[in-house]
Structures are given as structure tokens and as C-alpha cells.
Amino acid sequence: MSDKNCAYKSGAQIVDEFIRDKFTLGMHPNEYIKKLITPLNILAGIVVLAGLFLITIRFIFGLDQVTEASNEQPWGLFLSWGLFSMVPFSGAGFVMGTAVHIFNLKKYKPIVKNAIFLGFLGYMFAVIFLMIDLGRPWRIYYPMVISFGTASVMFLVAWHVSLYLTVQLLEFCPSALEWLGMGKMRKIVLGATLALTVFGVMLSTLHQSALNAMFLLAPGKLHPLWYTSYLPWLAFISAIGAAISLLIIVSKLNTIYLKERADKEYLSNIDDITFGLGRAASFVFFTYLGLRIVSVTHEGAWGNLNSPFGYWFLLEIALFTIVPIMYYYGTHIKNLLIIRYTAVLAAIAIILNRLNISLITFNWQLPDRELFYWKEIIVVVAIIIIQILVYRWIVNRMPVLRTHPDYVEEGH
Amino acid sequence: MNLTRRDLLKIGGTTAAFIALGGNALGSEDFSGNSERLGMLSDTTKCIGCRRCEKACNRSNKLPTPIKSFEDTSVFDEERKPYVVDVQSYTVVNKYNVDGKIVFRKAQCMHCDEPACATACPVGALKKSKEGAVTWNQKVCIGCRYCMVACPFHIPAFEYSSAFDPKIQKCFMCYERIKDGIIPACAEACPVEAITFGKKSELLKAAKLRIWSNPDKYLDHVYGEYEAGGTCWMYISDTDFSKLGFPEGVGTTSYPKLTKDFLSMVNLTLISLPALLGGFYIACHKKDEEKKEESQQINEVKS
């Protein structure tokens, strides 16, 4: 940006300017650090430190120090939250990528970079959760290089998640390259947008469904109201709904908390975009509800309704019934508030569904089950906070909610 | 002409390689089995609950000595799992009181013919050996514990207390011994021949012969003949198996079948989606090109 005056500056000045420009949002470092000290940030910091401490303990003394560590319930909150509940929302990248780059829906262009970034972050943190949970995390690349278990759904997930993480990094990196002022590289990567989008859609379709398909191997363990051969397709459809709902929520939050990082095009279009997303979400969730009911009928599982797990199932289904109706109603009477609250409800419904499949109704027949240990919650909350901080750090600096001033003319 | 054909072949080859990566469910699905594979037959009517099999297993596999000795019968007060966290044992004998009748049942890995754990394993660490034992390769295991999620018998256990070398623990049918033709430790130690070791095919015949010659004594059911697609460890009994701690909902479907449909969709998706999306792209952008100026005007009017 400021290359012209370079000749008149000392080295220290250049470093100082670089730090101010790229890292401390134009402030003096001391001033920046002072600004960071707020009660909320201190609380967040304490939780993050506690979480990091517990993660360190896990890597030195083993998983049983931090998790419920049961041989009957081998996957706990780390995977139930970090992988199974979070990845559906990370479908944001591929849903918006398809809408804008394949179906040419220009209306959604202002949020496509944000969507891809949310997706990338979601996957990156899913891998972080996986690293914490894997018994031998230093072998995480084994399914790709060393030994192939080709009949395993998890083998598929490993391949697709790693490939898709790479694709999303490439899809997002133009924003980072703009921030770093590397125009040439940016142009090369942008040229591959269509190919990356197509590849991304293939990988997403397969592994979103594969995440649930992993439980196809547990017919006697997953409760019959949740176990169905439709599991993969239900996962895929609900991931689209999850992605759209997340975008509705985050788009609104951005206009409140990161307003000064967004350009006019983003801010003035969000309401209109939210209506469009709400309409799409209503359609997606109606489809999901239909398929869900068909799936329970197909498995002949309605007889299990009159039991504690049956009532729990009815609660989940009630949420999934309210969500599409509210989305439809909200878009019909043009009420943004209803759509946004419905998005929150939809997110709760999807998280509940994923927790039910991977944790709560898994091994429902066993007595004396303990689902997770309190330390697991601290680690999960700490990582959620880190995730939000990373999101804010990047959006505060890179052109995610706006077009970089150097590339405005390119437009659309 | 030649060149294009070679190019086509190249593309075909790469596609085929990618599809193979995408998911080849054939491996274990088409398992017809080595007809010579070995197995075990447990007869619960003969077992006296002496726990000598547990002791022999512990010694043979060099597992840590448990707190309660193998002669202590107070362990029967509660139903034990073969694998409680870090109390390492590959097998346990449990005592069941079924309507006043005392029955002992030994529990361990069933050595399925088409194991759920091997189907689940993303690195092929768990494998069905040609000898019949389901083995585990420490060198490639990544510790994901999907095998434990998949196993219908709740068998594989994980060393949660180990941060640097956590192993999967389960009975390996004394693989190192049977490879050399030596009988597994538990079967060798059994004083009443409640455990018989041999070829699975012959054990199945022996089991049926025993049932047929004592129809009033035994239930007409060899547990493991069909369960989970067939197992190498089989049981015969005079008591309903559901009352002897066998898990419900195992069924007779072999586990690879459960994910086969999904895995074959993978190839379909990999091949058809690019074409489909390409088509959509062209369709959606063609209109755009034609109506570019027109739509710009409309946008201006709208805003």
C-alpha cells in the first residue's frame, strides 16, 4: 500500500507500519493491547487457558484424564460436538459457492466470501477436535499415505475432509492474498474458482452424508427411531439447512459487531439476502422433515414412540416441524426477526439431532451410561471461543465482508 | 489417433484409481472365507466357572496381574465386561442365575467372519486372518476407536490412560500360537472341555451333533452360526442366549453389507456430479450473457 514512500523511511519505521497496518488495526501496539482488556475478553481468556491446560494434560497423561473414556461409549463430546455437530454448519462454503458460482445467483455474492471462510474455519476446527480425540494423532495422515482401509466409511471421511480442507483454503486464500498485497497469486487462484467449486461440491456431498453413514455400522446400538438406512441423505439435506441457518445468524451478527469491516454492498443487501435464505431454508427443512418421517416409517420404528426415548424423539421432530413452518411464515409476512430467531431454533434442532445420533441415543440399551465428563465441556467451550476469536481476527483484517479497495473495479 | 486413444486410457486409468480410493467395499463384502479357518466352540452346560481359562489367557498374553486372584469367586457377584478401563483382560467368565439355574458363560472377541471392526477400520489395522483370528496391527492403528463403535459385541477396548502408545485390546485367539499349530491358552487350560478348538466347519458339525444327540438338553441354536454374518467363536447352551449377556440387536446381517449401498453411491456421485454441475453452470451463465445489459437496466430501475 505505502510502497511509494519507502525510500524515506528507516527499517524500524517500516516494521512499525507493517505491524500497524496488518496486525494492530492501525493502532500503536500498546494502545491495541490496552483496548483488548475488557471484562468479557478476560473471562474468555480464563476459559481458553483452562481449556488449553486440559488439552496439555490429555497429551501428556492420556485421554482418560480429560474425557469420560469409556469402552462402551468410545466417542464423547469432542467428536459429537467438534465433528458431528459442527461440520453440517461448515457446509456454508459449498452451499453459497454453488449458489453463486454455479447457479449464478448474484444476489448472494456479498456473503459468499464470508460463507467460504466460515466453512473453512469449521473444518479446520473439526480437524483440531479430531486431533485431540485421536489416540495417535501423529498418525492422522495414515489413511491417506500409509495404509488404506478402503471398505471403511471413515476412510472416505478422512480423504474427503482433508481434500476439502485444502479446497476451502484455496477458495478462501484470495482474501488473504489481497490482504498481503499479492495480486498475481490471487489472480491465479481466482482462475480456478469454478473447478474448486465443483470439486468442493463433490467432496461435500459425499462426506456430509458419510459423517452419518458411519453410524450405519451400529444398527443394534443406535436407537431404532434414529437408525435408518436414510441416515446419509438425511445428513446431507440437514447440512444444507444448517449452513443456511448459520449464514442468517452470522450475517446479522456481523452487521452489529463487525459493522466497520463490512462495505456498503454487504450491509445494504443483508436484509434482502436473509429473505432469500429464509425461503430456501423453509424448502430444505420441509424436505428434511418429509424424508425423516418416511425414514422412520420405512424402518417400521413408530412402535418405539411410547418410551422416554420416544418422547425425546418427539421433541426433536417437533423442532424440525416448527422450523420450516416458521421460516415459511417469516418470509411470507416479510418479518426478518422471525426468520433470524427461526435460524437459531434450526441450529439448535440440528445440533440436538447430531448429539442424539452420536452420543445421546447411541448405546441406549446399556445401563448406567455417563455421556461426558465436565472437563470435556471446558475444552469444547475454550475451542469455541478460540474459533470466534480467530474469526474476528481475520475478518477485522482481511477483506471478507467487503471488497478490497484495490480490486473494486473488477466488481462482478 | 493413437495419441488420443492413449490419452483416453490415461484419463480412464486415473478415474479408476480415484474410484478405487473413493471406496471399494468389495474387500470384505465378498468374503467367502478360508474353509480351513479355525474357531472355538463353548458349551455353557459344561463350564464350571473355575476361571482357569482367564488365568491361562492372562499368563499367555503377559497381561498385568489383576488385584483379585483368579481363584477368587467373589468376582461373580457382578457381571464383568471383558474390558474395563485399564484392568486388562482379554476374556472373562460371568455367572448367570437364570430362574434358579446357575450358568457360566465365557465372553471374549467372537472373531466374526466379516468383522464390523475390520469394516470400520480406516487404516486396515484390524483384519480377518486366514487362520480365522481377527488381528490388530499396532503399526498402523491411529486410535480413532471406530472399531469400538461398530463392534456389536462391545469387544475392542482402548488404553485411554496411555498418551503415547494406546493399544486396542481384545482376544486375538492366541494368534501367535495358532499360527504355529498350538492350541489357544484358554482351550488348553479348560479342565472340562467346555472350550473346544478346531476348524470352524468341523466345530459346527460337532455342535449340531451334540444338539441332535441331546435334543432335550440343548437349545436348537448354535450361537455364531449366523449371528453378525457368522462368527468363528460359537456357543451352544441349554439356556436362552439373551439371558447370558449376549447383546440384543445383533441380527444375522454381515456388517460390510450395512455400508455397501452407501459406498457404491460414492462412485456414482464422483462421476455424475461434475457433469451435472457443469451443465447447470452453462445453463445458468448462458442466460446471463444474453441478458447482461437488460438485467443491468432492470437493476438500476429497482434500486
Interface residues (C-beta under 8 A of the other chain):
Chain A: R58 F59 I60 F61 G62 L63 D64 T67 A69 S70 N71 E72 P74 W75 T98 H101 I102 F103 N104 L134 G135 R136 P137 R139 I140 Y142 P143 I146 S147 F148 G149 T150 A151 S152 V153 M154 F155 L156 V157 A158 W159 L194 T197 V198 V201 M202 T205 L206 S209 A210 A213 M214 F215 L216 L217 A218 P219 G220 K221 S229 P232 F362 Q365
Chain B: A20 L21 G22 G23 N24 A25 L26 G27 S28 E29 K81 Y83 V84 V85 D86 A116 A118 T119 A120 C121 P122 V123 G124 A125 N137 V140 C141 I142 G143 C144 R145 Y146 M148 V149 A150 P152 H154 P156 A157 F158 E159 Y160 S161 S162 A163 P166 P247 E248 G249 V250 G251 T253 Y255 P256 L258 T259 D261 F262 L263 M265 V266 T269 L270 L273 P274 L277 G278 F280 Y281 C284 H285 D288
